[in-house]
Amino acid sequence: MKKRMWTGRVLAFGAALAFMAAAGVGVQAREPESLTEVTEISASAFQALKPEGPVTAEEKHEVIGSILLEAGVPEFMVEKLDDGMIESLYKCPGFEIQIEYSQEEPDGTLKRISFEQHQRITEYNQRFSDKMSSNPALQASGQLRANDPAISNEISNLTHVLIVGNPVNGQRFCWAIAGWNTSPVNRMTDFIGISSSRSTILIDTAVAGMEYTIQTHDGDINKGGSYEFNSTDFVESNYGVGKEIKLPADPLMYSSLAQTVVFCPCKDIVLSIAVWEEDQSTSRNIISNYFHKYFAITFGVEFSGDGAGFSVSPQLAFDNSDVSQTIRA
C-alpha cells in the first residue's frame, strides 16, 4: 500500500468534526489523561464526509483513515488496514471507536497508559529511530534496532482498537485491531478475538490478518497476509471468534551497506480480526480481547455476569488488553 498524505485530510476532518460537535451530531470528545478513548461517528456526520457519486477504494480508505487518525489510531495502523474491511465499515451508517493504549513491561505484561503517554512514547521512539537511521556506523553494525531493550532504548507500546458499526440489514460489523509500532520485546503467539454477550456471532464471516514491515539497510519490506475463517485455526462459538497469530521474528538478511548478514528488525506490526454479528434489540457487551505473550493453549468463549469474553487456562503466563462497548437497546 502506498504512503498516503493524511495531513490535509485530518485538518479538514477536524474542522468538520468541530462543526458537527457544536451541532450536537458529531463525535464524543476525549477527556485528558483518559485510559479509554471513545469516538462516536453519527450517521449524518459519516455521510457528510463521504464524496458524492461513485467512490473508489482509495477514497474510502482516505475517508475512514482520516476519521481513525482523528480518533487517535496511529498512522502506521491506518496505512496497513485491509481494504476489504474498510469496504465493510464504509457500508455502515455510522460507527463507534474505542481505543486503549498499553506499554509493554520487560516481563511482557501490559500496563495501561493514557493517550498522552502513548504520544510521548511514540515521539521518543521516533527520535531514537531517526538517530539510528541517520548514523551509517550504527547501520553498518547491523544495529537498526537490537532486540535487547537495554541496547535499543525503545519502548514497545500497544494500541488496541474496537470498532462497532451501526446496524446494516439487521447485522453489525465488528472490527478489532492491535498495533505495535515498535516490536514487543516478548514475541511468541498472541491472540485477538471479538465476542458478544447476547448476540450471535456469524463466525463464517470472520477474517483475520497480520501486516508488518521489515526494516533493512536497503529499504523497508512490507509483509503480511489474511486468514479466512476455518474451524481448525480459529477459536469459535456462537458468542465469539478469535485467532492465534504468531508475531514475526527479526529475520537475518544480507545488507549491502554492511556487506554481511545482519538481523533486520520488524516494526509496525498490525493484527486484526473482523466479523459480522446478528443485531438484536437487547442490551449487550461487545468485547475485543487481545492476549500478549503466552504459550500454546486451548481457549474457550464464555460469558459470566460481568460479560467477560474469552477464557484461558490460568496455568500459562500471559497478559491481556480488553476493549469493550455496551450496545443499548
C-alpha positions in Angstrom: 0.0 0.0 0.0 1.4 3.3 -1.0 2.1 6.0 1.6 -0.8 8.5 1.9 -0.6 12.2 2.7 -3.0 12.5 5.6 -2.3 16.0 7.0 -4.8 17.9 4.8 -7.5 15.2 5.3 -7.1 15.2 9.1 -7.3 19.0 9.3 -10.4 19.1 7.1 -12.0 16.3 9.1 -11.1 18.1 12.4 -12.9 21.2 11.1 -16.0 19.2 10.1 -15.8 17.4 13.5 -15.8 20.7 15.4 -18.8 22.0 13.5 -20.8 18.7 13.9 -20.0 18.5 17.6 -21.3 22.0 18.0 -24.4 21.0 16.2 -24.9 18.0 18.5 -24.4 15.3 15.9 -20.7 14.8 15.9 -18.1 12.9 17.9 -17.7 12.3 21.7 -14.7 14.3 22.9 -11.8 12.7 24.7 -11.1 13.5 28.3 -7.5 14.5 29.2 -5.4 11.5 30.5 -8.3 9.1 29.9 -7.3 5.4 29.6 -10.0 4.7 27.1 -10.6 6.9 24.0 -14.1 6.9 22.7 -15.2 8.4 19.4 -18.8 8.1 18.0 -19.4 8.9 14.4 -23.1 9.5 13.8 -24.8 8.5 10.5 -25.2 12.2 9.5 -21.6 13.0 10.3 -20.3 10.0 8.4 -22.5 10.7 5.4 -21.3 14.3 5.3 -17.6 13.2 5.0 -18.3 10.8 2.0 -17.7 12.0 -1.5 -20.6 12.3 -3.8 -21.1 9.8 -6.7 -19.0 6.7 -7.3 -16.3 6.2 -4.8 -13.0 4.3 -5.3 -11.4 2.0 -2.8 -8.6 4.6 -2.3 -11.2 7.3 -1.5 -13.0 5.0 1.0 -9.7 4.4 2.7 -9.0 8.1 2.8 -12.4 8.9 4.5 -12.1 6.1 7.1 -8.4 6.7 7.6 -9.0 10.4 8.4 -11.6 9.5 11.0 -9.5 6.9 12.7 -6.4 9.3 12.8 -8.5 12.0 14.4 -9.8 9.4 16.9 -6.3 8.5 18.0 -5.4 5.5 15.9 -1.7 5.7 14.9 -0.9 6.4 11.3 1.1 3.2 10.8 -2.0 1.2 11.7 -4.2 3.2 9.3 -1.8 2.7 6.5 -1.9 -1.1 6.9 -5.7 -1.6 7.2 -7.2 -4.2 4.9 -9.2 -2.7 2.0 -11.9 -5.4 2.3 -12.6 -4.5 6.0 -12.5 -0.8 5.0 -15.2 -1.6 2.5 -17.4 -3.3 5.1 -17.0 -0.4 7.5 -17.8 2.1 4.8 -21.2 0.5 4.3 -22.2 1.1 7.9 -24.4 4.2 8.8 -22.0 5.5 11.4 -19.9 3.6 13.9 -18.2 3.8 17.3 -14.4 3.6 18.0 -12.9 2.6 21.4 -9.1 2.6 21.9 -6.9 1.6 24.7 -3.1 2.1 24.9 -0.7 -0.1 26.8 3.1 -0.2 27.4 4.9 -3.5 27.4 6.9 -4.1 30.6 10.2 -6.0 30.5 8.5 -9.2 31.6 5.9 -8.9 28.8 3.0 -7.7 30.9 0.9 -4.8 29.6 0.5 -1.6 31.6 -2.5 0.6 30.6 -1.4 4.2 29.7 -3.2 7.3 28.6 -3.4 8.7 25.1 -1.0 11.5 26.1 1.6 9.0 27.5 1.2 6.9 24.3 2.0 10.1 22.3 5.1 10.8 24.4 6.4 7.2 23.9 5.8 7.4 20.2 7.6 10.7 19.8 10.5 9.3 21.9 10.8 6.2 19.8 10.7 8.2 16.6 13.5 10.4 17.7 15.6 7.3 18.5 14.7 5.7 15.2 15.7 8.8 13.3 19.0 8.9 15.2 19.7 5.3 14.3 18.7 5.6 10.6 20.9 8.7 10.2 24.0 7.1 11.6 25.9 4.9 9.0 28.2 3.4 11.6 25.2 2.0 13.5 23.5 0.9 10.4 26.7 -0.9 9.2 27.0 -2.7 12.5 23.5 -4.1 12.0 22.0 -2.3 14.9 19.0 -0.8 13.2 17.3 -1.9 16.4 18.7 -4.6 18.7 16.3 -7.0 20.4 17.8 -6.2 23.8 15.8 -3.2 25.2 18.9 -2.1 27.1 20.6 -1.6 23.8 17.7 -0.3 21.7 16.3 2.1 24.3 12.9 2.0 22.6 9.6 1.4 24.4 7.1 -1.1 23.0 3.5 0.2 23.3 0.3 -1.4 22.1 -2.7 0.3 20.5 -5.9 -1.8 20.8 -8.9 -0.6 18.8 -12.5 -1.9 18.7 -14.8 -0.6 16.0 -18.5 -1.4 16.0 -20.7 -0.3 13.1 -24.3 0.8 13.3 -26.8 -1.9 12.0 -26.9 -2.8 8.3 -29.8 -5.0 7.3 -30.1 -6.4 10.9 -26.3 -7.1 11.3 -23.4 -5.2 12.9 -19.8 -5.1 11.6 -17.2 -5.6 14.4 -13.6 -5.0 13.8 -10.7 -5.4 16.4 -7.2 -4.1 15.6 -4.0 -4.3 17.6 -0.8 -2.5 16.6 2.8 -2.4 17.8 4.8 0.5 16.2 8.0 -0.9 17.8 8.1 -4.6 18.1 7.4 -6.0 21.5 10.4 -7.4 23.3 8.5 -10.6 24.0 7.3 -12.2 20.8 5.5 -15.5 21.0 1.9 -16.3 19.9 -0.6 -13.6 20.6 -4.4 -13.8 20.4 -7.1 -11.4 19.1 -10.8 -12.0 19.3 -14.3 -10.5 19.3 -17.2 -11.7 21.4 -20.8 -10.6 22.2 -22.7 -11.3 25.3 -26.2 -11.6 23.9 -25.9 -11.8 20.1 -25.0 -14.5 17.6 -21.6 -14.0 16.0 -21.7 -15.0 12.3 -18.4 -16.9 12.6 -18.1 -17.9 9.0 -17.8 -14.1 8.1 -14.6 -13.8 10.3 -11.4 -12.7 8.6 -8.1 -12.1 10.5 -4.9 -10.7 9.3 -1.3 -9.5 10.1 0.7 -6.9 8.4 4.2 -5.8 9.3 7.4 -4.1 8.0 10.9 -5.4 8.0 13.4 -2.5 8.3 16.5 -3.1 6.3 19.6 -1.0 5.3 18.4 -1.2 1.7 14.8 -0.1 2.3 11.7 -1.3 4.1 9.9 -4.5 3.1 6.2 -5.0 3.8 4.9 -8.4 4.7 1.7 -10.0 5.8 -1.5 -11.8 4.8 -5.0 -12.7 5.8 -6.7 -15.7 7.3 -10.2 -16.8 6.2 -12.3 -18.4 8.9 -11.9 -22.2 9.4 -12.7 -24.3 12.4 -9.2 -25.6 12.8 -7.2 -22.4 13.2 -9.9 -20.1 14.8 -11.4 -20.3 18.3 -15.1 -20.0 17.9 -18.6 -20.4 19.4 -22.0 -18.7 18.9 -20.8 -15.8 21.1 -17.3 -15.2 19.8 -14.5 -15.8 17.4 -10.7 -15.3 17.7 -7.4 -16.2 16.1 -3.9 -17.1 17.4 -1.3 -15.2 15.5 2.5 -15.7 15.9 4.3 -12.4 16.0 7.2 -12.1 13.4 10.7 -12.7 14.5 13.5 -10.4 13.2 15.0 -12.1 10.1 18.6 -12.5 9.1 19.1 -10.7 5.8 22.1 -9.7 3.7 22.9 -6.0 4.0 24.7 -4.4 1.0 25.8 -1.5 3.3 27.3 -3.7 6.0 28.5 -6.3 3.4 27.3 -9.1 5.7 24.2 -10.8 7.0 22.5 -8.9 9.8 19.4 -9.0 11.9 16.7 -6.7 10.5 14.0 -5.6 12.9 10.3 -5.9 12.4 8.2 -2.9 13.1 4.6 -1.5 12.5 3.0 -4.9 13.4 -0.8 -4.8 12.9 -3.0 -7.7 13.8 -6.8 -7.6 13.2 -10.0 -9.6 13.1 -13.4 -8.6 11.7 -16.7 -10.4 11.9 -20.4 -9.6 11.5 -23.0 -10.3 14.3 -26.7 -10.5 14.3 -28.1 -7.3 15.7 -30.7 -7.8 18.4 -32.9 -5.4 20.3 -31.4 -6.3 23.7 -28.6 -4.5 25.5 -25.3 -6.4 25.4 -21.5 -6.1 25.6 -19.2 -6.4 22.6 -15.7 -7.1 23.7 -12.3 -7.4 21.9 -9.7 -9.5 23.8 -6.0 -9.2 23.0 -3.7 -11.7 24.8 0.0 -11.0 24.6 2.8 -13.4 25.3 1.5 -16.9 26.0 2.3 -20.5 25.1 0.1 -22.8 23.0 -3.3 -23.3 24.8 -6.9 -24.2 24.2 -9.2 -21.2 24.5 -12.9 -21.1 25.3 -15.5 -18.5 24.8 -17.9 -17.8 27.7 -19.8 -15.0 29.4 -20.3 -14.5 33.1 -22.4 -11.9 34.8 -19.9 -9.2 34.1 -19.7 -10.0 30.4 -16.2 -11.5 30.2 -15.2 -12.9 26.8 -12.5 -15.4 26.0 -11.3 -17.5 28.9 -7.9 -19.2 29.2 -6.3 -21.7 31.5 -4.6 -20.0 34.5 -1.5 -22.2 34.3 0.1 -20.2 31.5 1.8 -16.8 31.6 0.1 -14.1 29.6 -1.2 -10.6 29.8 -4.1 -9.0 28.1 -5.8 -5.8 26.9 -9.6 -5.7 26.7 -11.7 -3.1 24.9 -15.5 -3.3 25.3 -18.6 -1.4 24.1 -22.1 -1.6 25.5 -24.8 -1.6 22.9 -28.1 -0.5 24.3 -31.5 -1.5 23.1 
